[in-house]
Amino acid sequence: MCIKQLLGAATMIAAIGWLPASQAATEMLDQVVAIVDDDVIMASELRERLASVTEAMAARGGEMPPEDTMIRDTLDRLILESIQVQMGYRVGVRISDQQLNSAMERIAGQNRMTLEQFRQALEAEGQSYNRMRENVRKELIIQRVQGGNVNQRVQITDQEVDNFLTTEEGLKYTQPEYRMMQALLAVSPDESAEEVASKEAYVDRLLARIQAGEGYDVVLSSASRYPFSGGDLGWRPAEDLPSMFKDIAPTLKQGETGKVRSASGFHLVYMGNLRGGTEIVAQTQASHILIKPSEIMTDNQAEELITDIRRRAVEGEDFADLARQYSEDIGSAQEGGSLGWTMKGQMVPEFDNMMDATAVGEISEPFRSQFGYHIIKVEGRRDQDVTDTARRSKAMEYLHSRKYQEELDAWLRKIRDEAFVDIK
């Protein structure tokens, strides 16, 4: 019996009464449709995936491919998934319940629900929450297997980045993007010079209030003398901005407002957000010492030790020497605890917050993070222009993504060719 016939057989047999429905389901749903190395793919798995794919395509409103094509393509995806999951298990890839719970919470959050609300929504739709958990676990394993096997195949050289940045595609991809709002006080051609001057003076007064600290929305909502029109322009690259805003956009920082005169009238332009362009970031130069609780050191003992190390440092012992002797952060201990220049977001929140609260030249109080107990010595602060670094990083990500997909496709073909697959 072919796969297409097998998928429909259980439903057909139950419908015409050759077998009781429960017996038909037992006998037909458990039919093997493919053997993949040490695993098997069942008709029930294929049927379930086909239903999911069909539902997704219908929601997008796309044209359905022929049934045979859908069955073949869906089975091919299940075969590839099976190969990758087996590879993951063979090399010891495991997803802990904590990691799985975090992934499920992210999915629930993307749907603007708590995890419990998400569970209830799934069950209300007749779906199994536990089955979805296992599907997510499988997907996480596949992601790790792909990353481990494909990333090592992707190499991006500095020359490739340089070349990309000089192309039209590269220039367009790395150009600044702006999230702007604008409010227009219209001026008609037949208005007198006095009326135009009055309108401009009114716009100037509103602008002065905004620049003095009042909110852009608050000021405009209180403007009653003249009607304003406009709104959010959304994210736009520089080349897609309306021509009257192209000159002012690069001059505004996030949260700033400026005035533009156009043929239509006077615009109050607010820079809601921006990415790319000139990027100045606050950086902190710091060193730290980490003590980790362990089987031979209790939490209290670790806290007592870090407190004593801080006392010794404050009393004049060299912080770098103490870090080399005591710190359990392998990456920085031999460098005297030095972390170099870092910016907010590179460290865990507890570390960032304590680093921000510690003055230059001072040593923080001991504090706890997920890694253990720390003390931080802040050695300097600066505002750093990272514009070129950010552009190159964005170009690197783009090139890596493009090459990754090419290498992934080639790798998937390779493992498919090398696997033992017997389609029934």
C-alpha positions, 0 to 999 in steps of 0.5 A: 500500500502506498503512503497516500493510501495508507494515510486515508485507509484508517478513516475510510475503514472506520467509515464503511464499517469493516472494522470498529473505529478504535480497532481501525485506528489501532491497526492503521495509525501505527503503520510504519511509513519510513524507517530512518536509521534506528528510528521509524516514522508512523502514519499518525505522525505524518498525518498530524504534520500534514494537518498542521502544514495544511492549516498553516498554508490555509491561514496564509491564503496561499495556493495549495500544492498537489496532494502528492507533493505535500505528502512527499515534502512533509515526509522528507522534512520528518525524515530530516528531523529524525536524522538530526535528532538521532545525531543529537542523541548520539553525541549527547545533546540533551535539553533539560526541563529548565531549558524547555520550560524557558523555551515554552515561556518565550513562546507563551510570551510571544503570544502575550500569555502566561505559560498557564494561559498558553496551556489552557489555550492549547487544550481549548483548541484540542491540542496536547500541551505535553506533545507540544513540549516534546516537539519544542524539545526536538526542535531545540535539539535540531537547532543545536545539532545544526549549529554545531555542524554548520557554524564551523563550515561558515567562515567570513573574512575581513576582506569579504566584509570590506567588499560587501560594505562597498556594494550597493547592497551593503551600503543599503543594508548598513545605512541608518534607519530612523523611527520618526514622528511628524506633526504638520501645521499646514500653510496654504499658498493664499495665506498672508505673510502675517498669517504664515509668520504667526503660524511659524511663531506658534510652532516655535513656541511648541518646539521650545516647550518640547526642548525644555523637557515637555513630552512631544505628545503632551505638547501636541495634544495641548495645541489648540490654536491650529490643527496639526496632522501627521503621525508615526512614519515607522522604521525607514532607512535614510533613502526612504525618508520623505525628501523634506526630512532627509537633511534633519534626520542625521542631526537628531538624537533619539528623543530630540525634536526639530522643525522643518519648513516644506511646501506644505507648511511647518513640521515638528519632527520627533526622533523616536528611535534610530539604529545604525548611523553614528553610535556612541555607547557608554563603556566601563573598564572593570575587573572582578573576582568571582567565588563559586559555591560548590560541593566543598564550599557552602553558599555562606562560606563563599560569601564570607570568602568574597567579603574577606577578599574585598576587605583585603583589597580595600586595605591596600592589597593588589586587586589583580594579585587577589584575582589571580589567587582566588577568582574562579572566572577562568576567562579573567583570573589570569588577567588579574580579573580584568574584563576590559571595556564593557557596555551595558547588556554584556553582563548579567543584570546583577553585574551591570547594576552593581557596576553602574552603582560603583564609582571609578576607583572604588570596589563594590560591595559583594553581590550574588549572581547566577554564577556565584559571589562577585566584587567589582573594581571600576577603573574607568568610564568613557563614551566610545564611538562604535559606528564602524564596529557596528556597521561591520558587525551588521555586515558580518551577521548578514554575510554569516546568515546568507552563508549559513543557509547555503551551508545548511542546505548542503549539509542537510543533503549530505546527511540525507544521502548518508542515512539509511532510509526505507520508505514503505 
